[in-house]
Amino acid sequence: MSSENSQPVALITGATSGMGKDIALRLLAEGYRVYGAGRRSERLQPIIEQGGIGLVMDVTDDASIVAGVDRMLHESGRLDVLVNCAGYGQYGALEDVPMALARQQMEVNLFGLARLTQLCLPTLRAQKSGIIINVSSIGGKIFTPLGGWYHASKFALEGWSDVLRNEVRGFGIKVVVIEPGGIETEWGGIATDEAKRLSGAGPYQKLVQSFEAAQSRTTKLPPTSVITELVMKAINASKPKTRYVGGYLAKPLLWLRRWLSDRNFDRLIMSSFR
């Protein structure tokens, strides 16, 4: 195997911004051959400028995913790290969110991720090595009003990842879930805008107003590098943990969810919507 082909290879989705971009740039700095995937080619330029490869990929378009994986394997012949980071938050009351948008949320946050992973698994099995890192959320364990479809996608991702971990462990493949809390990205603004657009003038108006007020009261959020450090811990560990947690209020909220009853946790969450 040539020295070029022995260089570790990483594929990161959602690499046009936020956590995905930061993870891609860090892996480039660590000596990886990085394929950064995203829908907007112009926003992949920072990765390309640092020596990475930009893949224009829409995780809801099967042909796009197949083409991206084929190119990566043709050029590099291997894959060592897959980071499934593409995702967004479709907010709005469950009564108001059109089913087309609900399906789109599941396509991006779960089904696209699953399809990409399917295409990468034969190579990882043949190598008998590699790590798959699924960026979930504390929203895969807890819940807030207006985020029903987002939470549904992340709850599903948590269970899907647990099954995958046990199915592929015999092939030497590791599966890790990252559960961010609040992080300084575009996510919060998009979620708030969608909640206002879909539910800001109807029967759930007060919930939307409380949600927006709660978002505005949030202190400065930690940088994306907090999550990147967790990803690096997982990659570099000989036996990584199944889950890593970080970000604003992540650990205390998950601790409370574990020990409080459903009704008491409801009261805690709804106290921030007053």
C-alpha positions, -999 to +999 in steps of 0.1 A: +000+000+000+014+034-009+020+061+017-009+081+002-033+051+006-021+045+041-031+080+052-062+078+074-093+089+057-123+107+072-157+115+058-177+142+076-212+153+066-226+187+075-191+201+069-203+235+055-208+250+090-209+246+127-197+213+143-191+195+110-169+222+097-149+224+129-144+186+131-133+185+094-107+212+099-094+196+131-090+162+114-071+179+086-047+194+111-043+159+126-031+146+093-062+129+079-073+129+043-106+146+049-137+145+027-161+173+038-196+168+026-224+194+023-250+207+000-234+241-008-201+240-027-191+275-019-193+268+019-169+239+015-141+262+004-125+266+039-119+228+040-106+228+004-082+256+012-068+236+041-061+206+018-093+187+022-117+174-005-151+190-009-180+166-017-213+182-028-237+158-011-273+160-001-281+133+024-317+132+012-306+124-024-295+088-028-277+094-061-257+122-044-247+099-015-237+070-038-216+093-060-198+108-030-189+074-015-179+060-048-156+090-054-140+087-020-133+050-023-120+054-059-096+081-048-085+068-014-095+031-013-103+032+024-123+049+052-112+052+088-136+077+103-172+085+094-188+114+112-225+118+106-230+154+115-256+167+090-288+177+107-311+206+117-340+213+140-375+214+125-394+233+152-431+242+153-461+227+172-469+192+162-504+203+151-489+229+127-459+212+111-468+199+077-461+162+072-439+170+043-416+189+067-418+162+092-407+136+067-379+159+056-367+161+092-365+124+094-348+121+060-320+144+070-315+135+106-320+097+103-326+081+069-299+099+050-274+092+078-285+055+077-281+053+039-246+068+040-236+044+067-249+014+047-227+024+018-196+027+040-200-005+060-187-030+034-154-011+033-152-009+070-160-046+074-134-055+048-108-035+067-119-049+100-115-014+115-130+020+116-152+042+137-186+056+130-195+087+150-232+098+150-238+133+162-271+131+181-282+156+208-293+157+244-326+162+225-324+124+218-329+119+256-349+150+267-377+170+251-391+205+248-424+217+233-423+228+197-394+204+189-415+172+184-401+161+150-366+171+159-367+150+191-384+121+173-354+120+148-328+121+176-346+096+198-347+073+168-310+079+161-300+069+196-318+035+193-305+030+157-269+036+169-272+012+198-283-016+174-256-007+149-229-008+176-238-044+185-243-056+149-208-044+137-187-049+168-176-083+156-161-067+125-138-044+145-160-014+138-167+011+167-199+031+169-201+062+191-229+087+198-221+124+206-248+142+225-243+180+223-262+204+245-262+241+236-234+250+212-226+282+193-240+273+158-267+284+134-290+257+149-309+278+174-317+306+150-331+282+125-352+264+151-366+297+164-374+310+130-393+278+120-413+278+153-423+315+146-431+308+110-453+278+116-468+284+150-461+321+159-496+334+151-519+305+161-531+287+193-495+279+202-483+316+200-476+319+237-454+288+236-435+302+207-430+336+225-418+318+256-394+297+235-380+327+218-376+346+251-358+315+266-334+314+237-327+351+241-319+347+278-294+319+271-259+329+281-230+328+255-229+292+243-197+271+242-178+270+209-180+241+184-145+230+195-161+215+227-177+189+205-147+185+183-126+176+214-152+148+222-149+135+187-111+134+190-113+116+223-135+089+207-113+085+177-081+082+197-094+059+224-086+022+220-120+014+236-142+046+233-172+052+254-206+045+237-216+081+243-199+115+249-218+145+263-208+182+261-222+217+257-244+241+276-265+224+303-259+190+287-248+169+317-271+184+343-302+180+321-294+144+312-288+137+349-322+152+358-339+133+331-325+101+344-337+106+380-369+127+377-403+112+370-419+121+337-443+145+354-415+162+374-394+166+343-424+181+325-427+207+353-390+215+350-391+219+312-423+239+312-409+263+339-387+278+312-418+285+290-435+308+314 
